[in-house]
Amino acid sequence: MKILLLGATGVVGQQVLAQALHHPRVTKVFCPVRKLMPLEHDKLQQFQLDFGHIEAQLPTQINLKEIDAVISALGTTMKQAGSKDAFRKVDHHYPLTFAEIAKQNHISTYVLNSAMGANADSMIFYNQVKGELEQALKDLHFPSLTLVRPGLIEGNRDEFRLGEKLALNVMRPLNGLLPKSWRLSPAQNIAKALLQSALEQKLGMHVISADQLAE
């Protein structure tokens, strides 16, 4: 299987990439990135992409007809993005643009790392954007669509997030006592669910919730 992986440099994307490169069924992983990763592997093909010009540049970098599945682990924070518009661009516009290109090229499978609480009608902006993306993907009618909805993600990040670090410090001691749907979602578990969904290519629309990702 050949996979187009979006967000390969993030905390979840790194885990997906590592697992995919070691999976016997995966023959190639294509990774569009802003800056090339210091990583070489026979199965890895990474290429620099201007995410402001996805439609024009992506077809010049890879043969889209080769791709069997798309896994999107793209995402940012309001602090990183700097504004609501910039956040929406990364968490909604980019993954949807890749999805539209995938559908046009008859790629049957799209797997999204979304979020617990994703809801287009939510009063919380983050959840609203995630929900709007989910609905837009449903409207594309992929033969196989999987939405993975983790809770608070536990993993090693390159950047420091104070609010997230404080929340993790509070939740870790209580994790085993909480209902599964409120427990931490380890990045490696999310990655496993994303990759497995891409490999299985189950027909229809499927949701993997936070309780299925908890330990």
C-alpha positions as CSV (number, residue, x, y, z in Angstrom):
1,M,0.0,0.0,0.0
2,K,1.1,3.6,-0.8
3,I,0.1,6.3,1.7
4,L,0.0,10.1,1.4
5,L,0.7,11.2,5.0
6,L,-0.1,14.8,5.9
7,G,1.4,16.4,9.1
8,A,4.3,13.9,9.3
9,T,6.3,16.3,11.5
10,G,3.7,16.6,14.3
11,V,3.4,14.5,17.5
12,V,0.9,12.1,15.9
13,G,2.3,12.3,12.4
14,Q,5.7,11.2,13.6
15,Q,4.2,8.1,15.1
16,V,2.2,7.3,12.0
17,L,5.3,7.7,9.9
18,A,7.4,5.4,12.2
19,Q,4.7,2.7,12.3
20,A,4.1,2.9,8.5
21,L,7.7,2.6,7.6
22,H,7.9,-0.6,9.7
23,H,4.7,-2.1,8.5
24,P,5.1,-4.9,5.9
25,R,2.1,-4.0,3.9
26,V,3.2,-0.4,3.4
27,T,5.5,0.0,0.4
28,K,5.7,3.8,0.2
29,V,4.9,6.8,2.3
30,F,4.7,10.2,0.6
31,C,5.1,13.2,2.9
32,P,4.6,16.8,1.8
33,V,6.4,19.0,4.3
34,R,7.4,22.6,4.6
35,K,10.9,21.7,5.7
36,L,12.6,18.4,4.9
37,M,13.0,16.0,7.8
38,P,16.4,14.6,8.7
39,L,15.3,11.1,7.9
40,E,16.0,8.7,5.1
41,H,14.3,5.4,4.4
42,D,13.7,3.2,1.4
43,K,9.9,3.6,1.8
44,L,9.9,7.3,2.5
45,Q,9.5,10.0,-0.2
46,Q,9.3,13.4,1.3
47,F,9.1,16.6,-0.7
48,Q,8.8,20.3,0.1
49,L,5.4,21.9,-0.6
50,D,4.1,25.4,-0.4
51,F,0.8,24.7,1.4
52,G,-0.6,28.0,-0.1
53,H,-0.4,26.4,-3.5
54,I,-1.4,22.7,-2.9
55,E,-3.5,22.3,-6.0
56,A,-0.8,23.5,-8.3
57,Q,2.2,21.9,-6.7
58,L,1.1,18.5,-5.4
59,P,0.5,16.9,-8.9
60,T,4.0,17.9,-9.9
61,Q,5.6,16.1,-7.0
62,I,3.9,12.7,-7.0
63,N,1.8,10.5,-9.2
64,L,-1.5,10.7,-7.4
65,K,-2.9,7.7,-9.2
66,E,-0.4,5.6,-7.2
67,I,-1.9,6.6,-3.8
68,D,-4.1,4.1,-2.0
69,A,-5.0,6.1,1.1
70,V,-4.5,9.6,2.6
71,I,-3.9,10.0,6.4
72,S,-4.2,13.5,7.7
73,A,-2.6,14.4,11.0
74,L,-2.4,18.1,10.1
75,G,-3.1,20.5,13.0
76,T,-2.0,23.5,14.9
77,T,-3.0,25.6,17.9
78,M,-4.4,29.1,18.2
79,K,-1.1,30.3,19.8
80,Q,1.0,28.8,16.9
81,A,-1.4,30.0,14.2
82,G,-1.8,33.5,15.6
83,S,-5.4,34.1,14.5
84,K,-8.6,32.3,13.9
85,D,-8.2,32.6,10.1
86,A,-4.7,31.1,10.2
87,F,-5.9,28.3,12.5
88,R,-8.8,27.5,10.2
89,K,-6.4,27.4,7.2
90,V,-4.3,24.7,8.8
91,D,-7.0,22.7,10.5
92,H,-9.7,22.9,7.9
93,H,-8.6,24.4,4.5
94,Y,-5.4,22.3,4.0
95,P,-6.8,18.9,4.9
96,L,-9.9,19.6,2.9
97,T,-7.9,20.7,-0.1
98,F,-5.9,17.5,0.0
99,A,-9.2,15.5,0.3
100,E,-10.7,17.2,-2.7
101,I,-7.6,16.4,-4.8
102,A,-7.7,12.8,-3.5
103,K,-11.3,12.4,-4.5
104,Q,-10.7,13.9,-8.0
105,N,-7.9,11.3,-8.4
106,H,-10.1,8.4,-7.3
107,I,-8.2,7.7,-4.1
108,S,-10.8,5.7,-2.1
109,T,-9.6,6.1,1.5
110,Y,-9.2,9.1,3.7
111,V,-8.4,8.9,7.4
112,L,-8.5,12.0,9.6
113,N,-7.1,12.7,13.0
114,S,-9.9,14.9,14.3
115,A,-10.8,15.6,18.0
116,M,-13.2,14.6,20.7
117,G,-16.0,17.1,20.7
118,A,-15.8,17.9,17.0
119,N,-19.1,19.6,16.2
120,A,-19.9,22.1,13.5
121,D,-22.5,23.7,15.8
122,S,-20.2,23.9,18.8
123,M,-19.7,27.3,20.6
124,I,-16.0,26.3,21.0
125,F,-14.1,27.5,18.0
126,Y,-11.6,24.6,18.0
127,N,-14.4,22.0,18.0
128,Q,-16.4,23.9,15.5
129,V,-13.6,23.9,13.0
130,K,-13.0,20.2,13.5
131,G,-16.7,19.5,13.1
132,E,-16.9,21.6,9.9
133,L,-14.0,19.7,8.4
134,E,-15.6,16.3,9.3
135,Q,-18.9,17.4,7.6
136,A,-17.0,18.6,4.5
137,L,-15.2,15.3,4.2
138,K,-18.5,13.4,4.6
139,D,-19.9,15.5,1.8
140,L,-17.1,14.2,-0.5
141,H,-18.5,10.6,-0.2
142,F,-15.2,8.7,0.0
143,P,-15.8,5.0,-0.3
144,S,-13.9,4.7,2.9
145,L,-13.7,7.6,5.5
146,T,-12.5,7.2,9.1
147,L,-12.6,10.0,11.7
148,V,-10.4,9.4,14.7
149,R,-11.4,11.6,17.6
150,P,-8.8,11.6,20.4
151,G,-9.0,13.4,23.7
152,L,-6.0,15.2,25.1
153,I,-3.0,13.8,23.3
154,E,-0.1,12.4,25.2
155,G,3.2,12.5,23.4
156,N,6.6,14.2,23.0
157,R,6.2,17.5,21.2
158,D,8.9,19.6,19.6
159,E,7.3,22.8,20.8
160,F,6.3,23.8,24.4
161,R,2.6,24.2,25.1
162,L,2.0,25.5,28.6
163,G,-1.7,24.9,28.9
164,E,-1.4,21.4,27.5
165,K,1.6,20.6,29.8
166,L,-0.4,21.8,32.9
167,A,-3.4,19.7,31.8
168,L,-1.2,16.6,31.3
169,N,0.4,17.1,34.7
170,V,-3.1,17.1,36.3
171,M,-4.5,14.2,34.3
172,R,-1.6,11.7,34.4
173,P,-2.0,10.8,38.1
174,L,-5.8,10.5,37.7
175,N,-5.7,8.8,34.3
176,G,-6.5,5.3,35.5
177,L,-9.4,6.6,37.6
178,L,-11.2,8.5,34.8
179,P,-13.8,7.1,32.4
180,K,-12.0,5.9,29.3
181,S,-13.6,8.6,27.2
182,W,-11.8,11.2,29.4
183,R,-8.4,9.6,29.6
184,L,-5.3,10.7,27.8
185,S,-5.0,9.5,24.2
186,P,-1.4,8.3,23.7
187,A,0.0,9.5,20.3
188,Q,1.1,6.0,19.4
189,N,-2.4,4.7,19.9
190,I,-3.9,7.4,17.7
191,A,-1.3,6.6,15.1
192,K,-2.0,2.9,15.2
193,A,-5.7,3.6,14.7
194,L,-5.0,6.0,11.8
195,L,-2.7,3.5,10.1
196,Q,-4.9,0.5,10.7
197,S,-7.9,2.3,9.2
198,A,-6.0,3.2,6.1
199,L,-4.8,-0.4,5.7
200,E,-8.3,-1.9,6.3
201,Q,-10.1,0.5,3.9
202,K,-13.5,-0.4,5.4
203,L,-16.3,0.7,3.2
204,G,-18.5,3.5,4.6
205,M,-17.9,6.2,7.3
206,H,-16.4,5.1,10.6
207,V,-15.6,6.9,13.9
208,I,-13.0,5.9,16.4
209,S,-13.6,7.6,19.7
210,A,-11.4,8.6,22.5
211,D,-12.4,5.7,24.7
212,Q,-11.1,3.3,22.0
213,L,-7.7,5.1,22.1
214,A,-7.2,5.2,25.9
215,E,-5.1,2.9,28.0
